[in-house]
Amino acid sequence: MVLQISSIKNKPIITWEALPANFLLPDEPVENIQQPNLAAAITDALGAAGLIQPEMLFGSNFGLVASIDNRTIVKAPDWFYAPNVYPVRKEITRRSYTPNLEGDPVAIVMEFISETEGSEFSIRATHPYGKLYFYEQILQVPTYVIYDPYVPSLEVRCLQNGHYVLQEANAQGQVWIPELELFLGIWSGTRLGQSMNWLRWCDRSGKLLLWSAEKAEILAAKLRELGIDPDALT
């Protein structure tokens, strides 16, 4: 399925400029407690699997910048991944990311639907610009994930011929994410004391990528089998 964005009379002029130093980024609280936990879990599994490299950039509620018709536009997805970014000086804190200027284009963005928000599907082609329009037509992000943890429902759209096309899930309900060569699916369970519907990665063979806490639990169990108290080692 393709969400067709109607053409507008004048094609926007897109440039890649650094975020102005005096630009005030929105300082709004997250819409619910699930969003930061979902984002942290997604990144944690990649790190525990040794798949994160220093040149990569992962962010959550972090501003992605583009200049449209000389106007600075910032969207802060719930999670994103850029494969190769230029390092910043140690004394500088990265407060935003401008693709093409500061490194590679963004490869994946994810938005987690809240109980009240509906802009994840917005194709508004004028300021302030809908999220789907911005990711598809401005940033041209190859993979856009929309996840509703309440249903739960997972939709993955990949860029084909300039437009997002909804991808089909496999028999296990997982969708292939080509940029990371992993499957993404829904898993119901508990992480760090919180029970909910999580997004989880699987490799080509269907093996679940474990969270760091799960790996620690497995190690502790093996030590106990050897007669070693893991608590005594800390």
Kinemage of the C-alpha trace (Angstrom):
@kinemage 1
@onewidth
@group {chain A} dominant
@subgroup {mainchain}
@vectorlist {calphas} color= white
{ca met a 1} P 0.000 0.000 0.000
{ca val a 2} L 1.294 3.444 -0.935
{ca leu a 3} L 0.267 6.603 0.887
{ca gln a 4} L 0.235 8.976 -2.074
{ca ile a 5} L 1.186 12.533 -1.276
{ca ser a 6} L -0.441 14.987 -3.629
{ca ser a 7} L 1.980 17.282 -5.412
{ca ile a 8} L 2.014 20.946 -4.496
{ca lys a 9} L 2.399 23.784 -6.964
{ca asn a 10} L 5.912 24.812 -5.973
{ca lys a 11} L 8.415 22.143 -5.058
{ca pro a 12} L 10.107 23.068 -1.766
{ca ile a 13} L 13.758 24.095 -1.802
{ca ile a 14} L 15.626 21.870 0.632
{ca thr a 15} L 19.057 22.743 2.005
{ca trp a 16} L 21.127 21.222 4.786
{ca glu a 17} L 22.152 23.834 7.303
{ca ala a 18} L 23.377 23.562 10.885
{ca leu a 19} L 20.818 24.312 13.562
{ca pro a 20} L 21.172 28.018 14.435
{ca ala a 21} L 22.757 28.521 17.843
{ca asn a 22} L 19.801 30.627 18.979
{ca phe a 23} L 17.177 28.130 17.761
{ca leu a 24} L 14.935 27.088 20.650
{ca leu a 25} L 14.275 23.369 20.509
{ca pro a 26} L 10.907 22.239 21.885
{ca asp a 27} L 11.194 21.236 25.529
{ca glu a 28} L 8.071 19.156 25.852
{ca pro a 29} L 7.640 16.115 28.103
{ca val a 30} L 7.266 12.729 26.456
{ca glu a 31} L 3.665 11.753 25.862
{ca asn a 32} L 3.789 8.621 27.996
{ca ile a 33} L 6.246 6.508 30.001
{ca gln a 34} L 6.354 3.789 27.352
{ca gln a 35} L 8.101 5.864 24.679
{ca pro a 36} L 11.535 6.312 26.324
{ca asn a 37} L 11.491 2.706 27.561
{ca leu a 38} L 10.703 1.377 24.090
{ca ala a 39} L 13.492 3.440 22.549
{ca ala a 40} L 16.012 2.405 25.199
{ca ala a 41} L 15.168 -1.281 24.749
{ca ile a 42} L 15.599 -1.102 20.969
{ca thr a 43} L 19.082 0.395 21.283
{ca asp a 44} L 20.082 -1.798 24.223
{ca ala a 45} L 19.546 -5.011 22.231
{ca leu a 46} L 21.731 -3.728 19.391
{ca gly a 47} L 24.480 -2.801 21.815
{ca ala a 48} L 24.320 -6.119 23.657
{ca ala a 49} L 24.676 -7.902 20.301
{ca gly a 50} L 27.797 -5.875 19.463
{ca leu a 51} L 26.128 -4.189 16.508
{ca ile a 52} L 26.757 -0.577 17.506
{ca gln a 53} L 29.865 1.112 16.111
{ca pro a 54} L 31.353 4.478 17.190
{ca glu a 55} L 30.461 6.177 13.903
{ca met a 56} L 26.766 5.318 14.261
{ca leu a 57} L 24.211 7.658 15.775
{ca phe a 58} L 21.091 6.523 17.595
{ca gly a 59} L 18.701 9.037 19.073
{ca ser a 60} L 15.400 9.323 20.893
{ca asn a 61} L 13.341 12.542 20.871
{ca phe a 62} L 16.366 14.149 19.228
{ca gly a 63} L 16.025 16.882 16.633
{ca leu a 64} L 16.538 16.091 12.942
{ca val a 65} L 17.096 19.279 10.973
{ca ala a 66} L 16.349 20.418 7.437
{ca ser a 67} L 15.922 23.864 5.923
{ca ile a 68} L 12.843 24.155 3.735
{ca asp a 69} L 12.450 27.358 1.737
{ca asn a 70} L 15.003 29.015 4.053
{ca arg a 71} L 13.044 27.995 7.136
{ca thr a 72} L 14.580 25.712 9.771
{ca ile a 73} L 12.413 22.668 10.379
{ca val a 74} L 13.049 20.218 13.196
{ca lys a 75} L 11.315 16.905 13.865
{ca ala a 76} L 12.234 14.719 16.834
{ca pro a 77} L 11.286 11.079 16.176
{ca asp a 78} L 10.879 8.669 19.054
{ca trp a 79} L 13.873 6.701 17.720
{ca phe a 80} L 16.229 7.024 14.769
{ca tyr a 81} L 19.418 5.570 13.340
{ca ala a 82} L 22.071 7.139 11.121
{ca pro a 83} L 24.865 4.749 10.027
{ca asn a 84} L 27.803 7.148 9.787
{ca val a 85} L 28.090 10.607 11.309
{ca tyr a 86} L 31.005 12.975 11.629
{ca pro a 87} L 32.422 13.286 15.164
{ca val a 88} L 32.012 16.506 17.092
{ca arg a 89} L 34.659 18.133 19.256
{ca lys a 90} L 34.778 16.789 22.806
{ca glu a 91} L 33.762 20.127 24.263
{ca ile a 92} L 30.634 20.260 22.100
{ca thr a 93} L 27.373 18.542 22.953
{ca arg a 94} L 25.411 17.368 19.926
{ca arg a 95} L 21.977 18.961 20.296
{ca ser a 96} L 20.606 18.062 16.859
{ca tyr a 97} L 21.524 16.299 13.633
{ca thr a 98} L 21.468 17.688 10.108
{ca pro a 99} L 21.706 14.843 7.564
{ca asn a 100} L 24.129 15.292 4.653
{ca leu a 101} L 25.864 18.140 6.504
{ca glu a 102} L 26.929 16.226 9.625
{ca gly a 103} L 27.081 12.747 8.138
{ca asp a 104} L 25.000 10.171 6.302
{ca pro a 105} L 21.272 10.514 5.747
{ca val a 106} L 19.093 9.000 8.442
{ca ala a 107} L 18.399 5.336 7.654
{ca ile a 108} L 15.514 4.509 10.011
{ca val a 109} L 12.992 6.524 11.988
{ca met a 110} L 10.409 5.190 14.415
{ca glu a 111} L 7.357 6.850 15.884
{ca phe a 112} L 5.418 5.360 18.793
{ca ile a 113} L 1.737 6.247 18.792
{ca ser a 114} L 0.338 7.744 21.978
{ca glu a 115} L -3.272 7.698 23.063
{ca thr a 116} L -3.897 11.188 21.687
{ca glu a 117} L -1.338 11.865 18.952
{ca gly a 118} L -2.168 11.200 15.311
{ca ser a 119} L 0.506 13.048 13.370
{ca glu a 120} L 2.579 9.927 12.682
{ca phe a 121} L 0.547 9.412 9.483
{ca ser a 122} L 0.301 13.080 8.525
{ca ile a 123} L 1.122 13.958 4.911
{ca arg a 124} L 0.686 17.706 5.422
{ca ala a 125} L 2.940 19.274 2.768
{ca thr a 126} L 3.017 22.806 4.200
{ca his a 127} L 4.462 24.203 7.409
{ca pro a 128} L 4.591 22.749 10.059
{ca tyr a 129} L 4.710 19.634 7.801
{ca gly a 130} L 3.393 16.215 8.687
{ca lys a 131} L 5.770 13.602 9.999
{ca leu a 132} L 5.203 11.133 7.176
{ca tyr a 133} L 5.685 13.888 4.588
{ca phe a 134} L 8.846 15.149 6.302
{ca tyr a 135} L 10.458 11.710 6.547
{ca glu a 136} L 9.398 10.636 3.058
{ca gln a 137} L 9.815 13.765 0.956
{ca ile a 138} L 12.300 15.928 2.874
{ca leu a 139} L 14.686 13.588 4.689
{ca gln a 140} L 13.846 10.669 2.371
{ca val a 141} L 14.408 8.152 5.160
{ca pro a 142} L 14.495 4.632 3.644
{ca thr a 143} L 12.528 2.953 6.459
{ca tyr a 144} L 9.761 4.487 8.560
{ca val a 145} L 8.336 2.456 11.459
{ca ile a 146} L 5.076 3.341 13.187
{ca tyr a 147} L 4.316 1.346 16.326
{ca asp a 148} L 1.204 1.400 18.483
{ca pro a 149} L 1.961 -0.417 21.758
{ca tyr a 150} L -1.667 -0.228 22.870
{ca val a 151} L -3.174 -2.402 20.110
{ca pro a 152} L -0.380 -3.543 19.562
{ca ser a 153} L 0.287 -2.808 15.889
{ca leu a 154} L 3.490 -2.523 13.872
{ca glu a 155} L 3.685 -0.869 10.454
{ca val a 156} L 6.913 -0.636 8.464
{ca arg a 157} L 7.128 1.511 5.340
{ca cys a 158} L 10.058 1.434 2.940
{ca leu a 159} L 10.857 4.084 0.367
{ca gln a 160} L 10.242 2.870 -3.180
{ca asn a 161} L 10.268 5.206 -6.177
{ca gly a 162} L 9.979 8.223 -3.916
{ca his a 163} L 7.037 7.007 -1.832
{ca tyr a 164} L 6.545 4.832 1.223
{ca val a 165} L 5.210 1.337 0.642
{ca leu a 166} L 3.811 -0.703 3.529
{ca gln a 167} L 5.789 -3.915 4.050
{ca glu a 168} L 4.289 -7.315 4.750
{ca ala a 169} L 5.167 -9.202 7.924
{ca asn a 170} L 6.324 -12.819 7.910
{ca ala a 171} L 4.444 -15.694 9.529
{ca gln a 172} L 5.834 -14.671 12.932
{ca gly a 173} L 4.559 -11.114 12.542
{ca gln a 174} L 8.059 -9.742 12.006
{ca val a 175} L 9.151 -7.284 9.320
{ca trp a 176} L 12.574 -7.193 7.677
{ca ile a 177} L 14.557 -3.998 8.295
{ca pro a 178} L 17.148 -3.923 5.482
{ca glu a 179} L 19.317 -1.141 6.912
{ca leu a 180} L 20.234 -3.301 9.937
{ca glu a 181} L 19.657 -6.696 8.307
{ca leu a 182} L 17.376 -7.684 11.166
{ca phe a 183} L 13.733 -8.543 11.679
{ca leu a 184} L 11.587 -6.333 13.914
{ca gly a 185} L 8.576 -7.685 15.752
{ca ile a 186} L 6.336 -7.350 18.802
{ca trp a 187} L 7.143 -9.211 22.015
{ca ser a 188} L 4.947 -9.200 25.106
{ca gly a 189} L 6.816 -9.528 28.370
{ca thr a 190} L 8.739 -7.806 31.135
{ca arg a 191} L 11.909 -5.727 31.006
{ca leu a 192} L 13.374 -4.050 34.076
{ca gly a 193} L 10.146 -4.607 35.970
{ca gln a 194} L 7.850 -3.169 33.290
{ca ser a 195} L 5.402 -5.446 31.497
{ca met a 196} L 4.236 -4.246 28.093
{ca asn a 197} L 4.360 -4.890 24.356
{ca trp a 198} L 7.965 -4.330 23.301
{ca leu a 199} L 9.628 -4.047 19.908
{ca arg a 200} L 12.378 -6.621 19.535
{ca trp a 201} L 15.016 -7.550 16.970
{ca cys a 202} L 15.632 -11.016 15.532
{ca asp a 203} L 18.421 -12.148 13.233
{ca arg a 204} L 17.988 -13.937 9.910
{ca ser a 205} L 17.643 -17.294 11.640
{ca gly a 206} L 14.858 -16.006 13.876
{ca lys a 207} L 17.031 -15.833 16.992
{ca leu a 208} L 16.010 -13.087 19.383
{ca leu a 209} L 18.585 -10.397 20.140
{ca leu a 210} L 18.827 -10.384 23.910
{ca trp a 211} L 18.796 -7.302 26.084
{ca ser a 212} L 21.864 -6.704 28.233
{ca ala a 213} L 19.874 -7.558 31.375
{ca glu a 214} L 18.852 -10.900 29.862
{ca lys a 215} L 22.476 -11.687 29.011
{ca ala a 216} L 23.450 -10.868 32.601
{ca glu a 217} L 20.744 -13.187 33.904
{ca ile a 218} L 22.000 -16.033 31.703
{ca leu a 219} L 25.574 -15.481 32.877
{ca ala a 220} L 24.468 -15.462 36.507
{ca ala a 221} L 22.595 -18.739 36.014
{ca lys a 222} L 25.684 -20.390 34.482
{ca leu a 223} L 27.825 -19.222 37.404
{ca arg a 224} L 25.362 -20.727 39.869
{ca glu a 225} L 25.530 -24.022 37.965
{ca leu a 226} L 29.292 -23.942 38.598
{ca gly a 227} L 28.714 -23.319 42.288
{ca ile a 228} L 29.686 -19.658 42.110
{ca asp a 229} L 27.524 -17.009 43.737
{ca pro a 230} L 27.388 -14.124 41.212
{ca asp a 231} L 26.321 -11.723 43.974
{ca ala a 232} L 29.566 -12.401 45.787
{ca leu a 233} L 31.535 -11.148 42.766
{ca thr a 234} L 30.089 -7.637 42.890
